[in-house]
């Protein structure tokens, strides 16, 4: 089956009585140009792209999976839908370089799979993640992964509004918790936009390809400092219309609002609060 052919994708769904699930965010990519763009961006910077170990979350029918396998990658694909998980390997010819994990990506990320799970992840680190993330859970999945700081790079297809929040700098109206947390350890770049017409079923809004590349600027930031960083920023963005001085009372004296601070400002603030607490 040509996975970038809308007619063939629809025919398979009809033949197998499969109905794309909106709750799971199942919108299948059917555009060849967008497909090649996300894989090109995902493998950029990988030492040997033809031997890359790639994590894919939400493979769906396998359009990205197939292209990555064609380029020589070893792919571990995590699929929550049991029907799609069961068909993926066979539909692609049961390649040895493909591992399919049937389960919720959030459980896999948190290490909640049973030890005897038949497709437990290989403990060897991945070179990158390349995924068309499910619409509903995409942001949560990314935030879990950026906090783990294990993946050198992540290239994902997400709703454009999510992409803009991830890449937003201080002072932007789209600046939010997702961007602050992602940028603590990753440089975020929007690679290109992808029209809604490139998916089936067609979503209501367009998407964008986003690349997150891990940086080392905050490697010295301790776990204690990170815990306070996440706690303060979460509370601040829950009350984003208020000034920080109003949110944190005697703890922080500032007339700024959460989106006005850069990550460097938040780091300085955290370090100062912990220093004061130790004196």
Backbone as a ProteinNet text record, in pm:
[ID]
protein_1_A
[PRIMARY]
XXXXXXXXXXXXXXXXXXXXXXXXXXXXXXXXXXXXXXXXXXXXXXXXXXXXXXXXXXXXXXXXXXXXXXXXXXXXXXXXXXXXXXXXXXXXXXXXXXXXXXXXXXXXXXXXXXXXXXXXXXXXXXXXXXXXXXXXXXXXXXXXXXXXXXXXXXXXXXXXXXXXXXXXXXXXXXXXXXXXXXXXXXXXXXXXXXXXXXXXXXXXXXXXXXXXXXXXXXXXXXXXXXXXXXXXXXXXXXXXXXXXXXXXXXXXXXXXXXXXXXXXXXXXXXXXXXXXXXX
[TERTIARY]
84.3	0	87.7	54	122.2	64.8	142.9	93.1	79	125.8	101.8	-10	-80.8	-194.4	-323.8	-395.9	-520	-620.7	-632.4	-731.1	-697.5	-568.2	-529.9	-542	-509.5	-523.4	-670.5	-756.2	-900.2	-953.4	-907.4	-953.8	-916.8	-795	-753	-841.9	-869.4	-952.9	-1093.5	-1149.6	-1283.1	-1282	-1182.2	-1172.5	-1157.1	-1085.9	-1059.1	-1150.2	-1254.4	-1350.2	-1279.1	-1179.3	-1101.6	-1144	-1176.3	-1219.4	-1116.8	-1046.7	-949.7	-1011.6	-939.5	-988.7	-946.5	-1044.2	-1013.4	-953.4	-997.8	-946.5	-796.9	-752.5	-610.7	-535.2	-606.3	-540.9	-488.3	-564.2	-518.8	-549	-450.2	-455.5	-331.9	-349.9	-238.3	-178.4	-45.7	25.6	19.8	-23	-38.4	32.8	129.7	199.9	347.7	394.4	531.6	634.3	610.3	705.4	720.4	609.6	614.3	683.3	655.3	717.9	869.9	920.2	1064.5	1124.7	1050.2	1101	1120.8	1026.6	1038.7	1150	1166.4	1273.5	1409.3	1418.4	1543.7	1586	1489.5	1520	1555.6	1487.2	1511.2	1647.6	1697.4	1825.8	1943.9	1914.5	2021.2	2100.9	2231.9	2316	2345.5	2276	2305.9	2433.5	2525.4	2655	2645.7	2574.7	2554.3	2404	2335.7	2189.6	2145.3	2232	2192.7	2202.2	2251.5	2259.1	2197.9	2111.6	2053.9	1953.8	1954.9	1854.3	1749.6	1629.2	1525.3	1406.1	1359.5	1235	1122.9	1013.8	896.4	775.2	702.8	582.1	460.6	364.9	244.8	268.8	321.6	349.8	226.1	110.5	-11.6	-1.2	-21.6	-12.2	131.8	225.2	366.3	431.8	375.6	433.4	573.5	594.1	727.7	817.6	760.2	835.3	895.6	814.5	858.7	973.1	961.5	1065.8	1195.2	1186.2	1307.7	1375.6	1295.6	1352.6	1419.7	1358	1415	1551.9	1571.3	1699.6	1801.5	1764.9	1859.1	1851.5	1755.4	1743.5	1688.4	1722.9	1659.8	1554.5	1428.9	1317.8	1250	1229.5	1144.2	1018.2	905.7	779.9	683.8	632.2	539.3	399.8	307.7	172.1	68	-18	-120.4	-237.9	-275.9	-389.6	-353	-421.1	-382.6	-398.1	-494.6	-515	-397	-356.1	-244.3	-112.2	-95.6	27.1	42.1	-69.5	-66.3	-32.7	-70.5	-50.3	81.9	145.2	255.1	371	426.3	544.5	515.2	405.5	371.2	347.9	281.5	251.9	378.4	486.1	612.6	711.5	664.2	748.6	828.4	786.9	855.3	1006.7	1049.3	1194.1	1259.3	1381.5	1453	1485.8	1495.4	1532.5	1413.8	1297.3	1178.2	1135.4	1118.8	1062.2	933.7	825.3	696.4	658.5	627.5	581.5	434.8	349.1	205.9	180.1	151.2	127.6	122.6	89.9	81.5	222.8	253.7	387.8	424.5	327.6	357	400.1	343.4	386.1	526.8	554.8	687.5	792.7	764.3	857.6	885.2	780.3	793.5	847.7	871.8	924.3	824	696.7	592.6	555.1	628	600.7	647.7	574.9	620.6	756.8	837.8	971.4	967.5	858.1	847.8	771.1	753	683.8	759.8	691.5	760	836.3	805.9	876.1	928.6	988.9	1045.7	1155.8	1170.6	1269.7	1412.5	1491.9	1633.9	1696.8	1775.6	1834.7	1938	1987	2084.7	2019	2086.4	2025.3	1986.6	1881.5	1840.8	1923.4	1942.7	2010.6	1916	1788.3	1690.8	1549.3	1452.6	1312.8	1257.4	1181.9	1112.8	969.2	873.1	735.2	633.3	521.9	400.1	318.4	334.8	277.2	125	57.8	-88.7	-128.4	-232	-270.2	-302.3	-377.9	-427.2	-316.2	-224	-123.1	15.8	29	160.4	240.8	180.1	252.3	297.2	208.5	243.4	358.4	355.2	462.8	596	595.3	718.2	772.1	683.7	729.1	788.7	733.3	792.4	932.8	948.9	1078.1	1183.6	1146.4	1246.6	1295.5	1210.4	1253.8	1349.2	1339.1	1432.7	1570.2	1575.1	1699.5	1786.8	1726.6	1803.5	1821	1725.4	1731.4	1814.3	1914.9	1995.3	1913.9	1813.2	1731.7	1593.9	1495.1	1357.9	1300.9	1252.4	1186.8	1044.8	948.7	810.4	718.2	608.2	501	390.8	361.6	260.2	173.7	63.9	-19.3	64.1	40.8	120.6	115.7	1.5	-6.3	81.9	95	184.6	329.8	362.4	497.9	538.3	446.8	476.5	498	423.5	443.7	579.2	617.3	745	863.2	850.4	961.7	957.3	850.6	830.7	938.8	984.9	1082.9	1012.5	1090	1031.9	969.5	857.6	786.9	682.8	685.3	588.1	454.6	346.2	213.7	193.9	270.9	257.8	352.3	428.5	520.4	440.9	477.9	406.3	495.2	434.4	508.7	582.1	517.2	578.5	710.5	712.8	835.1	943.7	906	1003.5	1068.7	988.1	1042.9	1125.8	1078.1	1151.2	1285.8	1288.7	1410.2	1513.9	1479.7	1577.2	1695.1	1667	1773.2	1776.3	1684.6	1679.1	1665.1	1734.8	1710.5	1594.7	1496.8	1374.4	1365.3	1344.1	1334.4	1217.3	1133.2	1025.1	1085.4	1080.1	1143.4	1056.2	927.5	835.4	692.3	600.2	458.7	407.6	306.6	244.7	93.9	37.8	-104.4	-193.3	-312.9	-409.3	-444.4	-435.2	-467.7	-368.2	-256.3	-155.2	-187.2	-301.9	-340.9	-476.9	-497.4	-630.4	-654	-767.6	-867.5	-806.6	-864.3	-810.8	-842.7	-741.1	-766.2	-819.3	-865.2	-921.9	-814.7	-693.3	-586.4	-460.2	-366.5	-241.9	-141.7	-33	71.9	205.8	306.7	442	541.8	652.5	763.8	853.5	880.8	963.8	1082.4	1199.4	1318.5	1369.2	1388.4	1444.5	1581.8	1684.4	1821.4	1877.2	1920.5	1968.4	2094.4	2096.5	2215.8	2273.9	2392.4	2461.7	2478.5	2401.1	2422.8	2384.7	2293.1	2246.1	2275.5	2383	2415	2450.6	2496.7	2533.9	2413.7	2298.7	2176.4	2139.7	2141.3	2122.4	1977.3	1956.1	1819.9	1735.4	1795.7	1723.6	1681.3	1771.6	1740.2	1633	1641.7	1542.3	1403.4	1398.7	1269.1	1204.6	1282.7	1228.6	1194	1276.8	1249.7	1112.8	1087.1	960.6	842.8	864.2	754.7	718.4	819.5	793.6	728.7	783	728.7	586	561.1	425.5	326.4	361.1	271.9	255.8	364.5	359.2	269.6	279.8	199.1	54.1	26.6	-112.2	-182.8	-104.1	-158.3	-87.3	-80.7	3	-36.9	-159	-201.1	-151.1	-105.1	-60.2	90.7	131.8	274.1	332.9	461.9	525	520.5	530.7	525.4	391.8	285.9	152.5	133	197.7	183.1	261.7	385.7	476	492.6	415.8	412.9	553.6	592.7	721.8	840.4	813.4	919.2	992.9	917.9	975	921.1	1011.3	972.2	992.2	883.9	894.7	759.2	760.9	637.5	621.6	716.9	712	608.5	561	472	551	494.7	568.2	628.3	551.3	600.2	708.9	732.2	832.8	973.4	985.1	1115.3	1174.7	1303	1374.6	1408.1	1452.8	1495.8	1614.5	1702	1815.6	1767.4	1662	1604.9	1550.9	1479.5	1423.8	1535.5	1642.1	1754.5	1820.4	1841.7	1900	1810.9	1681	1584.8	1590.9	1592.6	1598.5	1726.1	1838.2	1965.8	1966.8	1909.5	1905	1818.1	1703.2	1613.6	1678	1745.6	1810.2	1929.9	2000	2113	2062.4	1952.6	1895.3	1846.7	1793.2	1741.4	1854.1	1973.4	2086.7	2161.4	2129.2	2199.7	2118
-120	0	124.7	220.6	349.1	435.2	456.4	525.1	676	729.1	870.5	889.2	780.8	787.4	793.8	907.3	918.8	809.7	779.2	679.3	541.4	505.1	373.7	365.4	473.4	476.3	463.5	537.6	529.5	390.2	331.9	198.7	94.7	105.3	9.8	23.4	145.9	169	111.9	131.9	80.1	-72.6	-129.3	-274.3	-342.8	-275.7	-335.7	-281	-207.8	-151.5	-74.3	3.2	82.9	229	287.5	427	508.2	603	685.2	746	736.2	774.5	918	1007.8	1146.5	1158.6	1074.4	1079.1	1049.3	957.8	924.1	1017.2	1112.1	1206.6	1143.1	1050.5	977.5	1054.3	1130.9	1201.3	1158.6	1078	1015.2	1107.7	1120	1201.6	1134.1	1209.4	1151.1	1234.4	1316.5	1404.2	1365.6	1330.4	1284.1	1392	1516.4	1624.3	1648	1650.8	1670.6	1552.6	1432.6	1312.6	1321.8	1356	1363.2	1477.4	1586.9	1700.7	1666.1	1594	1561.5	1460	1363.1	1264.7	1329.3	1415.3	1486.6	1567.8	1641.1	1723.7	1637.2	1524.1	1437.6	1371.9	1339.7	1271.3	1367.3	1495.8	1595.5	1597.5	1592.7	1596.8	1461.3	1357.7	1222.1	1174.9	1119.1	1079.2	998.4	886.5	802.2	777.5	858	844.1	705.5	634.7	502	395.6	434.1	339	398.2	495.7	565.4	477.8	488.7	424.7	530.6	511.7	614.4	566.7	654.4	631.6	700.4	627.8	687	662.9	768.9	759	788.4	696.1	711.8	687.6	571.1	545.3	534.9	504.5	492.6	381.9	415.4	317	290.5	374.5	347.9	427.6	542.3	618.7	669.3	723.3	765.8	644.3	543	420.4	362.7	350.4	293	373.1	505.7	590.4	580.3	575.3	564.6	428.8	323.1	190.8	187.6	253.4	257.9	323.8	417.8	488.4	415.5	301.1	220.7	235.4	312.7	333.4	208.3	194.3	95.2	170.4	130.8	206.6	128.2	195.6	143.5	228.1	167.5	239.7	204.9	307.7	289.6	329.5	233.9	258.1	216.9	311.2	284.8	206.4	231.4	162.8	16.3	-78.7	-220.2	-272.6	-220.7	-265.3	-224.3	-98.7	-49.9	-111.9	-131.1	-192.8	-334.8	-406.9	-547	-562.1	-462.3	-475.7	-416.9	-331	-249.5	-331.1	-420.5	-495.4	-579.5	-651.2	-737.8	-657	-542.5	-461.1	-406	-396.3	-345.2	-457.5	-581.3	-694.2	-754.1	-726.8	-780.1	-756.4	-633.8	-606.5	-626.7	-678.4	-700.1	-569.5	-462.4	-333.2	-257.4	-321.5	-258.2	-331.9	-254.7	-306	-230.3	-301.5	-238.2	-261.8	-154.1	-162.9	-121.8	-215.3	-185.6	-132.8	-4.8	52.4	203.2	262.7	407.6	464.7	563.3	622.1	678.2	732.2	788.8	680.2	560	447.5	403.3	401.9	361.5	460.6	590.2	693.4	683.5	653.7	644.8	510.5	418.5	287.5	198.8	216.4	138.9	10.3	-23.9	-151.4	-267.3	-377	-493.5	-541.7	-595.9	-641.1	-750.8	-828.7	-937.5	-897.9	-766.2	-719.4	-769.4	-828.1	-888	-789.8	-662.4	-563.9	-449.7	-482.9	-379.5	-305.3	-173.8	-95.4	-144.1	-135.4	-165.1	-60.5	-102.8	-5.7	85.3	48.6	134.3	265.9	378.2	509	526.9	605.3	640.1	758.3	764.8	880	999	970.1	1077.7	1021.5	1111.6	1073.8	1146.7	1076.7	1136	1085.9	1177.4	1132.5	1233.1	1179.3	1257.4	1234	1321.8	1297.5	1307	1223.7	1234.6	1371.3	1429.2	1566.3	1585.2	1493.5	1514.8	1507.6	1414.5	1390.6	1441.2	1504.3	1541.7	1629.5	1735.4	1827.2	1757.3	1677	1606.8	1509.5	1438.7	1346	1420	1532.7	1609.5	1660.5	1710.2	1763.2	1653.5	1533.8	1422.5	1392.4	1395	1361.4	1469.3	1596.9	1701.6	1702.5	1664.4	1659.4	1543.4	1437.4	1325.9	1359.1	1445.8	1495.4	1383.9	1274.9	1161.7	1164.3	1219.6	1219.1	1336.8	1311.4	1421.7	1517.4	1462.6	1546.7	1484.8	1569.5	1525.4	1610.5	1545.1	1615.1	1562.9	1654.1	1611.3	1695.9	1635.2	1703	1726.4	1852.5	1888.8	2001.5	2029.3	2142	2269.8	2357.6	2479.2	2563.5	2570	2649.5	2590.4	2457.9	2392.2	2422.9	2416	2446.4	2588.5	2682.1	2821.9	2842	2769.7	2780.3	2721.4	2611.3	2548.9	2639.5	2713.8	2796.5	2940.6	2979.9	3119.7	3170.2	3290.6	3355.5	3447.5	3497.3	3585.4	3709.4	3751.3	3868	3835.5	3713.2	3673	3637.6	3665.7	3631.6	3480.4	3406.9	3261.3	3194.1	3273	3218.6	3149.3	3024.6	2949.6	2846.4	2765.8	2667.8	2567.5	2523.3	2424	2474.3	2599.2	2655.2	2673.2	2720.8	2742.3	2610.2	2507.1	2377.5	2315	2323.2	2263.6	2332.2	2465.3	2540.9	2535.8	2478.8	2464.8	2378.4	2274.7	2184.1	2162.1	2225.2	2205.1	2338.7	2351.2	2461	2418.3	2505.6	2471	2553.7	2484.4	2552.9	2496.6	2585.8	2544.2	2529.8	2409	2378.6	2421.8	2384.7	2421.9	2393.8	2460.2	2435.4	2326.5	2254.6	2148	2172.6	2188.7	2222.3	2108.1	2145.2	2045.2	1945.4	1988	1901.5	1787.7	1792	1686.6	1567.7	1572.5	1464.6	1408	1283.2	1222.1	1140.8	1160.2	1262.9	1403.2	1497.1	1632.9	1698.5	1745	1814.6	1954.7	2018.6	2152.4	2258.5	2233.6	2332.2	2265.7	2349.9	2299.2	2257.7	2197.6	2149.8	2210.5	2184.1	2229.3	2123.2	2118.4	2031.6	2112	2056.4	2123.9	2034.6	2093.6	2019.3	2072.9	1982.9	2016.6	1951.2	2032.9	1984.1	2010.8	1906	1922	2007.4	2104.3	2186	2153.8	2204.8	2173.3	2296.3	2400.7	2525	2514.8	2422.6	2414.9	2280	2215.8	2084.1	2092.9	2210.2	2225.7	2257.7	2275.2	2304	2178.2	2184.9	2066.6	2019.4	1898.3	1845.4	1928.7	1976.9	2063.1	2192.6	2248.8	2371.4	2345.9	2233.2	2199.7	2182.2	2119.1	2099.1	2233.3	2328.1	2459.7	2535.4	2523.3	2585.8	2542.7	2411.2	2360	2401.2	2403.2	2438.8	2587	2673.2	2816.9	2853	2800.2	2835.2	2781.6	2663.7	2608.4	2698.1	2738.9	2825.5	2961.6	3014	3146.3	3146.5	3044.1	3041.6	3001.4	2946.3	2921.7	3053.2	3157	3290.9	3393.6	3366.8	3444.2	3591	3626.5	3766.6	3848.5	3779.7	3848.6	3874.6	3976.9	4003.3	3901.1	3871.2	3769.3	3806.1	3935.4	3979.6	3950.3	3951	3920.5	3771.2	3692.8	3547.4	3490.1	3537.8	3478.9	3563.5	3673.5	3756.9	3799.2	3767.7	3812.9	3735.8	3629.3	3544.4	3610.5	3677.2	3740.6	3882.3	3978.7	4117.7	4154.2	4148.5	4178.6	4218	4314.5	4355.5	4284.8	4199.5	4127.1	4016.2	3976.4	3861.4	3742.9	3625.1	3502.2	3500.9	3542.7	3531.8	3633.2	3731.1	3833	3786.9	3680.4	3632.9	3532.2	3544.8	3445.9	3327.2	3219.2	3106.1	3143.8	3228.4	3274.1	3353.1	3432.8	3506.8	3411	3306.5	3208.6	3135	3101.2	3031.3	3119.5	3246	3339.8	3353.6	3359.9	3372.4	3249.9	3132.2	3007.5	3001	3031.9	3026.8	3126.7	3243.6	3344.3	3301.2	3240.2	3195.4	3084.7	2993.3	2884.4	2934.9	3033.7	3092.1	3162.3	3236.8	3306	3206	3093.7	2993.3	2926.6	2923.6	2858.8	2951.7	3081.6	3178.8	3214.6
0	0	0	-82.9	-85.3	26.9	131.2	250.2	231.8	118.5	89.6	-12.5	-41.5	-133.9	-53.8	-56	20.5	-14.3	-143.3	-184.6	-129.6	-129.3	-78.4	73.4	141.5	287.3	325.9	257.5	285.1	254	142.3	102.8	207.8	263.2	366.7	490.7	529.2	647.7	628	507.8	479	476.8	409.8	396.8	532.2	625	755.4	865.1	822.2	917.6	1029.2	986.2	1081.6	1071.6	1184.8	1188.8	1269.1	1206.2	1278.6	1403.8	1512.7	1644.2	1677.9	1691	1723.9	1863.3	1954.6	2091.7	2093.6	2007.9	1999.3	1904.3	1844.1	1754.2	1627.8	1570.9	1452	1324.2	1279.8	1152.2	1074.9	971.3	902.3	797.3	799	701.5	565.2	461.5	328.1	221.7	264.5	170.3	163.5	44.3	25.7	60.2	20.8	48	198.1	268.6	413.4	481.1	431.5	485.3	475.7	357.8	339.1	421	436.5	512.4	659.5	719.7	861.4	885.1	793.6	810.8	785.1	684.7	657.8	780.7	836.8	954.1	1074.2	1088.5	1202.7	1201.5	1082.7	1071.8	1054.9	1040.8	1030.6	1160.9	1149.1	1268	1328.6	1283.8	1330.6	1261.4	1338.9	1284.5	1157.1	1162.8	1044.9	1031.3	950.3	938.1	893.8	820.2	771.6	880.6	999	1109.7	1236.9	1218.3	1333.5	1408.2	1540.7	1624.8	1657.3	1606.5	1612.6	1695.9	1782.1	1855.1	1778.5	1755.7	1691.9	1780.5	1808.6	1890.6	1803.6	1804.1	1723.3	1575.8	1536.3	1394.4	1307.4	1367.1	1287.7	1185	1058.7	950.6	908.3	954.2	929.1	819	783.8	672.8	707	827	868.5	892.5	953.3	982.9	855.5	754.2	626.8	565.9	568.4	511	590	723.3	804.2	785.2	774.1	747.7	611.2	513.7	378.5	378.5	470.5	477.8	565.3	618.6	695.2	845.1	895.7	1040	1109.6	1237.3	1324.3	1404.8	1391.8	1449.3	1560.6	1672.8	1779.8	1779.7	1743.3	1726.9	1840.5	1906	2017	1970.1	1968.8	1917.9	2021.8	2057.8	2158.9	2103.4	1977.3	1917.8	1892.3	1955.5	1940.7	1798.6	1724.2	1586.4	1499.2	1511	1430.3	1475.1	1605.9	1656.1	1603.6	1596.4	1554.2	1406.2	1322.9	1178.1	1130.1	1210.2	1159.4	1104.3	1184	1139.1	1015.4	1017.3	904.2	778	791.1	673.2	608.3	686.6	634.5	603.3	607.3	570.7	684.5	808.2	927.4	925.7	907.1	902.5	1039.4	1040.2	1166	1236.9	1162.4	1221	1279.2	1287.8	1346	1471.8	1580	1704.4	1732.1	1749.7	1777.2	1922.8	1992.4	2131.4	2134.4	2169.7	2181.4	2322	2331.9	2463.5	2457.4	2569.8	2583.5	2593.6	2511.3	2511.3	2648.5	2720	2851.7	2949.8	2935.6	3018.9	2981.3	2851	2803.9	2853.5	2841.3	2884.2	3034	3110.2	3255.8	3302.3	3207.3	3243.5	3313.3	3277.2	3344.9	3271.7	3164.9	3097.6	3185.8	3188.8	3264.8	3214.4	3305.4	3267.9	3161.1	3162.3	3065.1	2940	2918.8	2799.1	2676.8	2579.7	2464.5	2378.2	2391.7	2308	2393.4	2506.7	2593	2519	2543.4	2468.7	2491.3	2386.8	2396.3	2488.9	2586.7	2679.5	2614.6	2497	2429.8	2389.5	2413.8	2387.6	2240.5	2219.3	2083.9	2034.9	1903.6	1844.8	1831.9	1817.1	1800.2	1807.5	1810.6	1794.8	1674.2	1592.4	1478.1	1483.8	1496	1517.7	1466.8	1418.8	1398.8	1524.9	1622.3	1754.1	1751.7	1830.1	1839.9	1892.1	1830.9	1864.1	2012.1	2070.2	2204.6	2309.3	2292.5	2396	2358.3	2242.1	2192.8	2286.3	2339.1	2427	2554	2612.1	2735.8	2712.6	2600.7	2568.3	2556.3	2485.5	2468.8	2602	2687	2815.8	2903.2	2895.3	2969.5	2917.6	2786.1	2725.5	2750.4	2741.4	2762.3	2906.7	3000	3139.8	3165.5	3085.7	3099.9	3043.3	2943	2884	2825.2	2782.9	2731.7	2580.2	2508	2362.2	2311.2	2226	2172	2085.4	2015.2	1927.8	1909.8	1891.8	1866.2	1754.2	1650.8	1540.8	1532.6	1549.9	1563.8	1477.9	1441	1370.1	1471.5	1499.9	1598.4	1542.5	1609.4	1568.6	1570.1	1474.2	1462.9	1589.3	1654.8	1777.9	1887.1	1890.4	1985.9	1950.4	1820.6	1774.8	1812.6	1794.5	1825.9	1974.5	2057	2202.5	2243	2179.3	2212.5	2178.2	2068.4	2020.7	2070.6	2137.8	2175.7	2271.1	2246.1	2332.6	2431.6	2526.9	2628.5	2564.7	2620.6	2569.3	2464.8	2413	2312	2376.2	2304.9	2355.7	2362.4	2281.4	2280.9	2380.2	2453	2553.6	2663.7	2693.5	2795.7	2861	2944.7	3021.9	2932.4	2824.6	2736.8	2680	2634.6	2579.4	2683.9	2800.9	2908.8	2948.3	2963.7	3003.7	2891.4	2768.5	2656.3	2635.5	2646.6	2617.3	2729	2842.6	2950	2904.3	2825.1	2780.3	2629.9	2556.3	2411.1	2338.2	2226	2133.4	2043.7	2027.6	1955.3	1826.6	1715	1585.6	1506.5	1453.2	1363.6	1223.7	1170.3	1042	925.3	929.5	822.2	865.6	798.9	824.4	731	777.8	699.2	698.7	579.7	567.8	616.7	660.2	707.5	597.4	471.4	358.4	340.3	413.3	404.2	494.2	560.8	651.6	613.9	651.6	643.7	768.5	835.7	809	826.2	755.8	758.9	892.9	966.4	1093.3	1068.3	1173.5	1159.8	1139.8	1188.5	1176.9	1123.5	1078.4	1022.9	1128.4	1082.9	1171.6	1131.3	1212.1	1182.1	1224.9	1150.9	1188.2	1282.2	1399.3	1499.1	1534.1	1541.9	1583.4	1716.8	1811.4	1941.6	1951.2	1969	1976.1	2115.1	2181.2	2319.6	2324.2	2414.5	2436.3	2574.7	2599	2724.7	2813.1	2787.1	2860.5	3008	3040.4	3179	3244.2	3199.3	3255.5	3403.7	3447.9	3588.7	3677.8	3617.9	3693.8	3772.1	3904.2	3987.6	3987.9	4036.5	4044.9	4140.2	4246.3	4341.1	4273.7	4195.5	4123.1	4016.5	3948.9	3847.3	3909.2	4023.1	4089.1	4120.9	4171.7	4203.6	4075.4	3972.3	3842.5	3789.9	3789	3736.7	3825.5	3955.1	4046.2	4033.1	4027.3	4016.4	3883.1	3773.6	3642.7	3625.4	3677.4	3668.1	3740.7	3861.5	3938.2	3871.1	3816.3	3753.3	3630.9	3547	3425.5	3451.7	3567.9	3606.2	3638.5	3665.1	3695.8	3608.3	3478.6	3388.6	3377.4	3410.5	3402.5	3522	3624.3	3745.3	3741	3813	3829.8	3926.2	3907.9	3991.1	4138.6	4167.6	4307	4371.8	4291.5	4344.9	4364.5	4279.7	4287.9	4404.7	4419	4517.6	4643.6	4653.6	4774.7	4816.8	4939.8	4992.7	4934.6	4859.7	4808.1	4690.5	4602.5	4484.2	4472.4	4457.7	4438.9	4291.7	4214.8	4072.6	4016.5	3923.6	3856.7	3721.5	3687.3	3560.3	3565.7	3447.5	3435.8	3380.2	3395.9	3366	3226.3	3125.3	2987.4	2953.6	3042	3015.7	3052.3	3129.5	3174	3075.4	3048.9	2968.9	3059	2998.2	3079.9	3168.1	3115.6	3195.1	3316.9	3300.2	3413.2	3519.2	3473.2	3566.9	3641	3570.1	3632.7	3738.3	3705	3801.1	3923.9	3901	4010.2	4101.7	4042	4119.3	4202.3	4140.7	4212.3	4328.9	4305.5	4411.4	4529.2	4498.2	4605.2	4688.3	4622.9	4696.7	4777.4	4723.2	4797.2	4922.5	4908.4	5024.6	5129	5082.2	5175.2	5253.9	5196.8	5262.3	5357.5	5350.8	5437.6	5559.5
[MASK]
+++++++++++++++++++++++++++++++++++++++++++++++++++++++++++++++++++++++++++++++++++++++++++++++++++++++++++++++++++++++++++++++++++++++++++++++++++++++++++++++++++++++++++++++++++++++++++++++++++++++++++++++++++++++++++++++++++++++++++++++++++++++++++++++++++++++++++++++++++++++

